[in-house]
Amino acid sequence: MRLTALNDIVEGGFAEVEAVIGDDAESLILHRDGDAVRAWLNVCPHAGRRLDWAPGQFLKSKEGHLVCAAHGASFELQRGDCVAGPCRGDALHAIAVQVRDGEVWLA
Ligand code: FES
């Protein structure tokens, strides 16, 4: 399943897309790191809320962490590990994606 075009994600930034995973429609966080994209379910391990404050609008701290808009949990962007805040030690649920010919696909 195609998710988006690589160039629709700003370098170092985020995008939100909907994808069917298993039988469920899920909201995903996409993060661009050069020519690579990492993806996680848009579900915070703290209280199950979405991390964006409006669809596709994610907070990034000056340390370069993704910050949940609900209660401020911070996640590093290699593995999605929570490094500060109320769910420290937990992690976002990673989703495998791949970039082919400038398009981002579910792997
Ligand atoms: S739901 Fe994300 S920090 Fe509480």
Backbone and ligand atoms as CSV (ligand in chain L), in Angstrom:
chain,resi,resn,atom,element,x,y,z
A,1,MET,N,N,0.841,-1.186,0.000
A,1,MET,CA,C,0.000,0.000,0.000
A,1,MET,C,C,0.885,1.247,0.000
A,2,ARG,N,N,0.616,2.166,-0.944
A,2,ARG,CA,C,1.368,3.419,-0.998
A,2,ARG,C,C,0.843,4.353,0.085
A,3,LEU,N,N,1.754,5.008,0.793
A,3,LEU,CA,C,1.350,5.896,1.886
A,3,LEU,C,C,1.407,7.364,1.486
A,4,THR,N,N,2.509,7.763,0.873
A,4,THR,CA,C,2.680,9.153,0.472
A,4,THR,C,C,3.914,9.259,-0.393
A,5,ALA,N,N,4.174,10.456,-0.914
A,5,ALA,CA,C,5.426,10.715,-1.621
A,5,ALA,C,C,6.474,11.174,-0.615
A,6,LEU,N,N,7.710,10.714,-0.807
A,6,LEU,CA,C,8.785,11.108,0.107
A,6,LEU,C,C,8.844,12.631,0.229
A,7,ASN,N,N,8.711,13.321,-0.883
A,7,ASN,CA,C,8.864,14.773,-0.857
A,7,ASN,C,C,7.681,15.502,-0.233
A,8,ASP,N,N,6.649,14.758,0.141
A,8,ASP,CA,C,5.555,15.389,0.898
A,8,ASP,C,C,5.849,15.433,2.390
A,9,ILE,N,N,7.010,14.888,2.786
A,9,ILE,CA,C,7.444,14.968,4.184
A,9,ILE,C,C,8.676,15.858,4.216
A,10,VAL,N,N,8.642,16.913,5.005
A,10,VAL,CA,C,9.837,17.764,5.071
A,10,VAL,C,C,10.959,17.015,5.768
A,11,GLU,N,N,12.189,17.298,5.343
A,11,GLU,CA,C,13.360,16.675,5.952
A,11,GLU,C,C,13.352,16.917,7.471
A,12,GLY,N,N,13.468,15.835,8.216
A,12,GLY,CA,C,13.468,15.950,9.678
A,12,GLY,C,C,12.091,16.103,10.279
A,13,GLY,N,N,11.081,16.136,9.416
A,13,GLY,CA,C,9.735,16.403,9.901
A,13,GLY,C,C,8.857,15.167,9.893
A,14,PHE,N,N,7.580,15.421,10.009
A,14,PHE,CA,C,6.602,14.358,10.210
A,14,PHE,C,C,5.430,14.514,9.245
A,15,ALA,N,N,4.750,13.403,9.030
A,15,ALA,CA,C,3.470,13.427,8.332
A,15,ALA,C,C,2.574,12.392,8.997
A,16,GLU,N,N,1.282,12.578,8.818
A,16,GLU,CA,C,0.311,11.613,9.335
A,16,GLU,C,C,-0.417,11.036,8.146
A,17,VAL,N,N,-0.534,9.715,8.116
A,17,VAL,CA,C,-1.287,9.056,7.047
A,17,VAL,C,C,-2.176,7.984,7.675
A,18,GLU,N,N,-3.222,7.641,6.937
A,18,GLU,CA,C,-4.100,6.548,7.359
A,18,GLU,C,C,-3.721,5.312,6.554
A,19,ALA,N,N,-3.673,4.175,7.214
A,19,ALA,CA,C,-3.353,2.928,6.524
A,19,ALA,C,C,-4.169,1.805,7.132
A,20,VAL,N,N,-4.456,0.800,6.302
A,20,VAL,CA,C,-5.137,-0.386,6.815
A,20,VAL,C,C,-4.070,-1.400,7.205
A,21,ILE,N,N,-4.057,-1.757,8.487
A,21,ILE,CA,C,-3.072,-2.703,9.004
A,21,ILE,C,C,-3.853,-3.828,9.651
A,22,GLY,N,N,-3.647,-5.059,9.127
A,22,GLY,CA,C,-4.548,-6.127,9.530
A,22,GLY,C,C,-5.929,-5.774,8.987
A,23,ASP,N,N,-6.917,-5.708,9.840
A,23,ASP,CA,C,-8.259,-5.333,9.390
A,23,ASP,C,C,-8.648,-3.932,9.824
A,24,ASP,N,N,-7.688,-3.224,10.422
A,24,ASP,CA,C,-8.051,-1.953,11.043
A,24,ASP,C,C,-7.437,-0.771,10.308
A,25,ALA,N,N,-8.194,0.310,10.209
A,25,ALA,CA,C,-7.648,1.579,9.722
A,25,ALA,C,C,-6.906,2.220,10.885
A,26,GLU,N,N,-5.652,2.553,10.633
A,26,GLU,CA,C,-4.812,3.123,11.682
A,26,GLU,C,C,-4.232,4.439,11.201
A,27,SER,N,N,-4.014,5.335,12.135
A,27,SER,CA,C,-3.264,6.558,11.866
A,27,SER,C,C,-1.788,6.275,12.132
A,28,LEU,N,N,-0.934,6.661,11.189
A,28,LEU,CA,C,0.510,6.448,11.336
A,28,LEU,C,C,1.238,7.778,11.384
A,29,ILE,N,N,2.316,7.786,12.151
A,29,ILE,CA,C,3.285,8.878,12.138
A,29,ILE,C,C,4.393,8.473,11.180
A,30,LEU,N,N,4.707,9.315,10.203
A,30,LEU,CA,C,5.877,9.091,9.351
A,30,LEU,C,C,6.915,10.139,9.699
A,31,HIS,N,N,8.157,9.719,9.796
A,31,HIS,CA,C,9.260,10.647,10.061
A,31,HIS,C,C,10.321,10.479,8.988
A,32,ARG,N,N,10.669,11.600,8.347
A,32,ARG,CA,C,11.691,11.544,7.298
A,32,ARG,C,C,13.065,11.849,7.862
A,33,ASP,N,N,14.029,10.997,7.479
A,33,ASP,CA,C,15.424,11.159,7.875
A,33,ASP,C,C,16.234,10.979,6.599
A,34,GLY,N,N,16.436,12.057,5.867
A,34,GLY,CA,C,17.121,11.972,4.576
A,34,GLY,C,C,16.253,11.220,3.582
A,35,ASP,N,N,16.801,10.144,3.009
A,35,ASP,CA,C,16.037,9.338,2.055
A,35,ASP,C,C,15.302,8.194,2.738
A,36,ALA,N,N,15.389,8.129,4.052
A,36,ALA,CA,C,14.723,7.059,4.804
A,36,ALA,C,C,13.493,7.612,5.516
A,37,VAL,N,N,12.558,6.731,5.764
A,37,VAL,CA,C,11.344,7.093,6.503
A,37,VAL,C,C,11.131,6.026,7.573
A,38,ARG,N,N,10.822,6.476,8.772
A,38,ARG,CA,C,10.411,5.558,9.833
A,38,ARG,C,C,8.949,5.826,10.151
A,39,ALA,N,N,8.263,4.794,10.617
A,39,ALA,CA,C,6.830,4.919,10.872
A,39,ALA,C,C,6.463,4.239,12.185
A,40,TRP,N,N,5.491,4.834,12.842
A,40,TRP,CA,C,4.951,4.262,14.081
A,40,TRP,C,C,3.442,4.474,14.092
A,41,LEU,N,N,2.759,3.631,14.840
A,41,LEU,CA,C,1.344,3.911,15.088
A,41,LEU,C,C,1.230,5.246,15.815
A,42,ASN,N,N,0.222,6.021,15.441
A,42,ASN,CA,C,-0.008,7.328,16.071
A,42,ASN,C,C,-0.829,7.123,17.349
A,43,VAL,N,N,-0.257,6.318,18.240
A,43,VAL,CA,C,-0.906,5.961,19.504
A,43,VAL,C,C,0.154,6.066,20.595
A,44,CYS,N,N,-0.057,6.953,21.526
A,44,CYS,CA,C,0.937,7.153,22.583
A,44,CYS,C,C,0.845,6.012,23.598
A,45,PRO,N,N,1.992,5.426,23.992
A,45,PRO,CA,C,1.945,4.336,24.981
A,45,PRO,C,C,1.505,4.815,26.361
A,46,HIS,N,N,1.459,6.131,26.583
A,46,HIS,CA,C,1.039,6.601,27.910
A,46,HIS,C,C,-0.449,6.374,28.114
A,47,ALA,N,N,-1.278,7.063,27.358
A,47,ALA,CA,C,-2.729,6.965,27.580
A,47,ALA,C,C,-3.490,6.699,26.291
A,48,GLY,N,N,-2.763,6.277,25.254
A,48,GLY,CA,C,-3.429,5.855,24.037
A,48,GLY,C,C,-3.936,6.977,23.154
A,49,ARG,N,N,-3.522,8.200,23.449
A,49,ARG,CA,C,-3.972,9.324,22.636
A,49,ARG,C,C,-3.119,9.441,21.375
A,50,ARG,N,N,-3.652,10.161,20.365
A,50,ARG,CA,C,-2.834,10.545,19.219
A,50,ARG,C,C,-1.749,11.505,19.694
A,51,LEU,N,N,-0.615,11.509,18.983
A,51,LEU,CA,C,0.475,12.398,19.400
A,51,LEU,C,C,0.376,13.781,18.771
A,52,ASP,N,N,-0.378,13.914,17.656
A,52,ASP,CA,C,-0.460,15.212,16.984
A,52,ASP,C,C,-1.545,16.078,17.633
A,53,TRP,N,N,-1.342,17.386,17.628
A,53,TRP,CA,C,-2.308,18.297,18.249
A,53,TRP,C,C,-3.422,18.668,17.275
A,54,ALA,N,N,-3.170,18.521,15.989
A,54,ALA,CA,C,-4.169,18.604,14.922
A,54,ALA,C,C,-3.667,17.612,13.885
A,55,PRO,N,N,-4.537,17.120,13.000
A,55,PRO,CA,C,-4.078,16.067,12.087
A,55,PRO,C,C,-2.784,16.435,11.354
A,56,GLY,N,N,-1.751,15.640,11.571
A,56,GLY,CA,C,-0.473,15.845,10.890
A,56,GLY,C,C,0.421,16.891,11.516
A,57,GLN,N,N,-0.025,17.513,12.619
A,57,GLN,CA,C,0.770,18.565,13.268
A,57,GLN,C,C,1.412,17.986,14.527
A,58,PHE,N,N,2.709,17.663,14.406
A,58,PHE,CA,C,3.443,17.037,15.503
A,58,PHE,C,C,4.429,18.031,16.102
A,59,LEU,N,N,4.669,17.883,17.391
A,59,LEU,CA,C,5.627,18.739,18.092
A,59,LEU,C,C,6.997,18.073,18.083
A,60,LYS,N,N,8.039,18.887,17.841
A,60,LYS,CA,C,9.413,18.400,17.921
A,60,LYS,C,C,10.154,19.300,18.897
A,61,SER,N,N,10.830,18.693,19.852
A,61,SER,CA,C,11.540,19.485,20.862
A,61,SER,C,C,12.855,19.987,20.290
A,62,LYS,N,N,13.488,20.916,21.027
A,62,LYS,CA,C,14.779,21.402,20.542
A,62,LYS,C,C,15.847,20.326,20.621
A,63,GLU,N,N,15.615,19.289,21.427
A,63,GLU,CA,C,16.535,18.142,21.444
A,63,GLU,C,C,16.304,17.220,20.251
A,64,GLY,N,N,15.285,17.502,19.454
A,64,GLY,CA,C,15.015,16.667,18.292
A,64,GLY,C,C,14.137,15.471,18.600
A,65,HIS,N,N,13.362,15.538,19.657
A,65,HIS,CA,C,12.457,14.447,20.008
A,65,HIS,C,C,11.036,14.780,19.581
A,66,LEU,N,N,10.294,13.731,19.272
A,66,LEU,CA,C,8.862,13.859,19.018
A,66,LEU,C,C,8.158,13.951,20.374
A,67,VAL,N,N,7.327,14.958,20.537
A,67,VAL,CA,C,6.676,15.194,21.830
A,67,VAL,C,C,5.172,14.984,21.677
A,68,CYS,N,N,4.621,14.118,22.518
A,68,CYS,CA,C,3.181,13.880,22.479
A,68,CYS,C,C,2.444,15.136,22.931
A,69,ALA,N,N,1.465,15.547,22.151
A,69,ALA,CA,C,0.746,16.783,22.454
A,69,ALA,C,C,-0.162,16.633,23.671
A,70,ALA,N,N,-0.449,15.396,24.092
A,70,ALA,CA,C,-1.398,15.230,25.191
A,70,ALA,C,C,-0.771,15.555,26.546
A,71,HIS,N,N,0.323,14.872,26.896
A,71,HIS,CA,C,0.941,15.107,28.210
A,71,HIS,C,C,2.450,15.224,28.134
A,72,GLY,N,N,2.993,15.390,26.938
A,72,GLY,CA,C,4.396,15.760,26.821
A,72,GLY,C,C,5.421,14.641,26.837
A,73,ALA,N,N,5.028,13.389,26.682
A,73,ALA,CA,C,6.038,12.331,26.574
A,73,ALA,C,C,6.930,12.607,25.358
A,74,SER,N,N,8.245,12.355,25.510
A,74,SER,CA,C,9.207,12.618,24.432
A,74,SER,C,C,9.776,11.307,23.909
A,75,PHE,N,N,9.866,11.216,22.594
A,75,PHE,CA,C,10.322,9.987,21.940
A,75,PHE,C,C,11.501,10.306,21.042
A,76,GLU,N,N,12.571,9.472,21.177
A,76,GLU,CA,C,13.676,9.637,20.225
A,76,GLU,C,C,13.233,9.038,18.894
A,77,LEU,N,N,13.928,9.398,17.829
A,77,LEU,CA,C,13.390,9.134,16.495
A,77,LEU,C,C,14.120,8.032,15.744
A,78,GLN,N,N,15.004,7.285,16.418
A,78,GLN,CA,C,15.579,6.109,15.779
A,78,GLN,C,C,14.669,4.903,15.991
A,79,ARG,N,N,14.288,4.688,17.251
A,79,ARG,CA,C,13.503,3.500,17.583
A,79,ARG,C,C,12.116,3.836,18.097
A,80,GLY,N,N,11.878,5.105,18.394
A,80,GLY,CA,C,10.585,5.477,18.963
A,80,GLY,C,C,10.497,5.231,20.453
A,81,ASP,N,N,11.662,5.171,21.110
A,81,ASP,CA,C,11.669,4.950,22.560
A,81,ASP,C,C,11.289,6.226,23.295
A,82,CYS,N,N,10.483,6.069,24.329
A,82,CYS,CA,C,10.128,7.209,25.166
A,82,CYS,C,C,11.291,7.481,26.106
A,83,VAL,N,N,11.850,8.692,26.004
A,83,VAL,CA,C,13.046,9.031,26.775
A,83,VAL,C,C,12.738,10.000,27.910
A,84,ALA,N,N,11.534,10.565,27.949
A,84,ALA,CA,C,11.162,11.463,29.040
A,84,ALA,C,C,9.651,11.561,29.075
A,85,GLY,N,N,9.140,11.835,30.272
A,85,GLY,CA,C,7.706,12.018,30.409
A,85,GLY,C,C,7.041,10.810,31.036
A,86,PRO,N,N,5.718,10.766,30.997
A,86,PRO,CA,C,4.974,9.813,31.810
A,86,PRO,C,C,5.081,8.345,31.384
A,87,CYS,N,N,5.622,8.054,30.198
A,87,CYS,CA,C,5.750,6.650,29.790
A,87,CYS,C,C,7.201,6.306,29.481
A,88,ARG,N,N,8.125,7.007,30.146
A,88,ARG,CA,C,9.552,6.753,29.961
A,88,ARG,C,C,9.847,5.253,30.062
A,89,GLY,N,N,10.591,4.728,29.082
A,89,GLY,CA,C,10.902,3.293,29.060
A,89,GLY,C,C,9.999,2.503,28.129
A,90,ASP,N,N,8.829,3.060,27.806
A,90,ASP,CA,C,7.973,2.433,26.795
A,90,ASP,C,C,8.435,2.886,25.413
A,91,ALA,N,N,7.739,2.454,24.386
A,91,ALA,CA,C,8.117,2.846,23.030
A,91,ALA,C,C,6.878,2.895,22.152
A,92,LEU,N,N,6.974,3.707,21.110
A,92,LEU,CA,C,5.956,3.683,20.071
A,92,LEU,C,C,6.000,2.344,19.346
A,93,HIS,N,N,4.884,1.958,18.751
A,93,HIS,CA,C,4.796,0.700,18.009
A,93,HIS,C,C,5.252,0.956,16.566
A,94,ALA,N,N,6.408,0.376,16.214
A,94,ALA,CA,C,6.982,0.619,14.886
A,94,ALA,C,C,6.208,-0.136,13.810
A,95,ILE,N,N,6.101,0.485,12.654
A,95,ILE,CA,C,5.483,-0.112,11.471
A,95,ILE,C,C,6.534,-0.103,10.359
A,96,ALA,N,N,6.710,-1.238,9.701
A,96,ALA,CA,C,7.732,-1.335,8.652
A,96,ALA,C,C,7.249,-0.640,7.379
A,97,VAL,N,N,8.071,0.280,6.890
A,97,VAL,CA,C,7.791,0.955,5.625
A,97,VAL,C,C,9.060,0.949,4.786
A,98,GLN,N,N,8.917,1.155,3.500
A,98,GLN,CA,C,10.085,1.281,2.639
A,98,GLN,C,C,9.850,2.384,1.626
A,99,VAL,N,N,10.965,2.955,1.163
A,99,VAL,CA,C,10.912,4.014,0.164
A,99,VAL,C,C,11.378,3.419,-1.156
A,100,ARG,N,N,10.537,3.554,-2.184
A,100,ARG,CA,C,10.892,3.070,-3.525
A,100,ARG,C,C,10.511,4.145,-4.522
A,101,ASP,N,N,11.501,4.567,-5.329
A,101,ASP,CA,C,11.231,5.550,-6.387
A,101,ASP,C,C,10.525,6.791,-5.858
A,102,GLY,N,N,10.955,7.231,-4.696
A,102,GLY,CA,C,10.405,8.467,-4.163
A,102,GLY,C,C,9.017,8.338,-3.546
A,103,GLU,N,N,8.567,7.096,-3.371
A,103,GLU,CA,C,7.250,6.870,-2.747
A,103,GLU,C,C,7.453,6.030,-1.494
A,104,VAL,N,N,6.602,6.268,-0.512
A,104,VAL,CA,C,6.685,5.541,0.755
A,104,VAL,C,C,5.581,4.483,0.758
A,105,TRP,N,N,5.980,3.243,1.026
A,105,TRP,CA,C,5.058,2.099,0.988
A,105,TRP,C,C,5.079,1.358,2.312
A,106,LEU,N,N,3.951,0.774,2.673
A,106,LEU,CA,C,3.967,-0.207,3.749
A,106,LEU,C,C,4.827,-1.367,3.296
A,107,ALA,N,N,5.713,-1.863,4.156
A,107,ALA,CA,C,6.610,-2.963,3.757
A,107,ALA,C,C,5.879,-4.295,3.875
L,1,FES,S1,S,-1.068,10.242,25.947
L,1,FES,FE1,FE,0.884,10.866,25.247
L,1,FES,S2,S,1.852,11.675,26.996
L,1,FES,FE2,FE,-0.118,11.065,27.703
